[in-house]
Amino acid sequence: MSLSALRVAIIVFPGSNCDRDMMVAIERLAGRRPALVWHKETSLDPVDLAIIPGGFSYGDYLRCGALAARSPIMEAVLDHAARGGAVMGICNGFQVLLEAGLLPGVLVENAGLKYVCRNTCIEVVGGTDSPFTAGLAPGHRMIIPVAHNEGNYFAGDEDLQRLEDNGQIAFRYVDSDIVGPANPNGAARDIAGIVSANGRVMGMMPHPERAISAELGSADGATMLTASLEALIS
Amino acid sequence: MSDIMTAPHQDPAMTFENAASMGLSREEWDLILTRLGRTPNLCELGIFSAMWSEHCSYKSSKKWLKTLPTEGPQVIQGPGENAGAVDIGDGLAAIFKIESHNHPSFIEPYQGAATGVGGILRDVFTMGARPVALLNALRFGAADHEKTRHLLSGVVSGIGGYGNCIGIPTIGGEVNFDASYNGNILVNAMAIGLANSDRIFRSAATGPGNPVIYVGAKTGRDGIHGATMASAEFSDETESKRPTVQVGDPFTGKLLMEACLELMASDSVLAIQDMGAAGLTSSSVEMASKGGLGMEMDLDLVPAREDGMSAYELMLSESQERMLMVLKPDATDTARQIFEKWDLDFMPIGKVTETGRLVLLKDGDVACDIPLAPLVDDAPEYDRPQAEMAKRPTLASADITDGRPVTEVLAELLGSVDLASRRWIYEQYDSQVMADTIAPPGGDAGLVRIHGSRRGLAASTDCTPRYVEADPRTGGAQAVAESWRNLSAIGARGLAITNNLNFGNPERPEILTQMAQSVLGMGDAARALDTPVVSGNVSLYNETDGSAILPCPVIGMVGTIEDIGAAVGMAPTAGMALVVIGQTAETDDGWLGVSLYARNLAGSPDAAPPPVDLQAERRNGLFVQQQIADGLITAAHDISDGGLAVAVAEMCIAGRIGAQVALPDGGNRHGWAFGEDQARYIVATSDAGALLAEAKAAGVPAAAIGSTRDAGELQFGDENAISLEDLSNLVEATIPALMSGG
């Protein structure tokens, strides 16, 4: 089946600012423009993938993602996930998925106590059973930028070990010749992205939608997104 | 109600003492009495004071600003609107402006810088443009000054705090340090937006009876009389002005931007003006006066954050994220729905009138009733005296140079705070949101793709204050030339400029000379390079306890490149020839007067700065642009602070590649390596012969000076080589060490 058959929705909160970028990326890769769904909506048409984009939903007031996780549309996203629907959260979207309880752990302020925007090198972790990693070889490395102030993934040791054992760690920061430490934010076990126990919900801090052509500095985000879309259609 | 002959009775009548406390002179006070034919009340006086402040009236700079070229086939909108607009082809306009937030940023660095970014973004989207890029130009005090770390840290996080949240990439800027900014930092923010060239919105009110609408955030007591504060010198008492600093809310800014752009896509808006400096005062006065009309507003209808705000407070508040609009009468409902969708206040507060007066109602009474013409047309314009400046001598290189190896001096310069990597700063800015950034900060110019096309929009901000101080006219021209070079070095052609004139107290003749002469120099360069001035901002009185800053007339240049795929960066690959454009093979010395070398290593001897040959700048720049487009140049870097050796080293560091550079026989090695002669570039090419032949044909001086090589070392002549890793560590370590207190 062609990728253009895939139904993708991007949830837009007040303060989302990567919604257009993700829409452009998915449209280019899949050949079909995703639906943009406003946060005040209470239902979600049947979709194959719901994406929570990056940005500063509700101005990051209270805690990053906390208010968005309680907005009307999230009931519908939770129902979609409960039915085994695929959900991807990028950056602030990852924070929203944690606040909504779809993924375990928290994202706290970067270890450097500063916002950080730069390229990172992330590696696909083996043993993950998820459409978001299925098309990528374990150990495959990708250059994808981060841009966040709260991307420092944290969970208790037992929870981290459970993530490891269950194959829920999807992407890790790894050393490369990029200037600066491999791990840009101090995340536990160099975690850049994780998946839910059933592999259908994925959150990651790096922005694949910003790395969709060599002219933008890297096309590895296109590789990653295309692999996910192909896994979801098959 | 326009025949009231006594002051509206709500407020006590004012005296000259009240006027003086708001920064007005005796002459200005007398002029107000004459024009009104009576004594103003507090609200009215506040309005006069704000409109006649240096910040709003340009009373000391207007005479000189009028000399700048502001027209050209590319200009759609020159100075006088919220921002300038130039035609960039394909039915699109680039809309841009730079603006200072110096005083607030010194008092409250995070909020001062954040609201500087918010304000300049509003100026751009008010015109109907979606902002696509931010830049800035920052000046801090000496690196070891006790306040520098705190101010730098706060300003950078404030700029990031606003730009990152609202989701506009910061693609460039400049940051420099000098003790003259110890008590008065400079924070200039620039924004660029894109609009359809036939859908540009302006501020002139039209149609008496049409509704005047207030939208955005509520009005509070923050920033009251900020425009007047920005027009006064600093003193020890400035700290007590903290409450006059505005507080920014980028989240509301984002909602306001989306709501305004959504509304502007419909056919509803007749005129729109953001509430920036002097808030509701300047927005209403400018809209009404530009339309040759009047305005009446009921201040009780203004959405207020606090109870009991007076007319004076409501009119002078500089609360952020607010706009004033005149709508088509039948469009009010459509507009209201859009603002309600975005959870923003939307309130009709008045109407356009034919009276030529500003009439304000409060608590059922007339709180203000003044004619608009004097506020705008009679705003004072001063022809202040200049001082004679002695011409500075030309410095001989031998007077300040010694026989140390080039790499030893190079290491010293590159490790200084002046040339160190700005990575610590720009990594705090989201440079990639909107997914169109081709050249992020760290290179000569920033470059974003024009969304959905192959074309690119390039921009750079520049000024070398020490040149301006030494010779204002040359320094003013140099700032434009350096911006032009920065764009040329990535392959882009400069189209137009915006300027931010940061100077001390213009009532002092030597300061006025700096401003007047540098503006003349800027005009010379703008004419020679076909880059007219389309917008700008003036920030005077940048002094603390009588001590002025180094003059800093910042240029922000915007240009285009036809194919982003042809743009180059400064990183060469191995096996490339390095060619200097703009000087000959016979050159064996350079201009060290007022160079970074002279400042940092020789105690800044009295000297003239490098001359600026504008015809050479134009010719060499056009040549570099063409050779980049043709693919003969694969990497390029403009030669500026630190000269040729620094430019080569920066290219090597960027490309993680070594180089061998030949030194001239005889002459002055340090002059040749560190001289700051203008109109020059270092470029990398795989075919030096072809490039030199093209240069010769174009009448452009050029010389092959070396080549890149795989070995990780940079070597000049037969001197000791320096490891690239050492150089790289040196430039990367300085700012982080400064910021960690090391």
Interface residues (C-beta under 8 A of the other chain):
Chain A: P14 G15 N17 C18 R20 D21 V24 A25 G54 G55 F56 Y58 G59 D60 Y61 K114 Y115 V116 C117 R118 P145 A147 N149 D177 V179 G180 H207 E209 R210 I212 E215 L216 G217
Chain B: S157 G160 G161 N164 C165 I166 G167 D249 P250 F251 T252 K254 L255 W342 D343 R423 E427 Q428 Y429 D430 S431 Q432 V433 M434 A435 D436 T437 I438 P440 R449 I564 G565 R656 E732
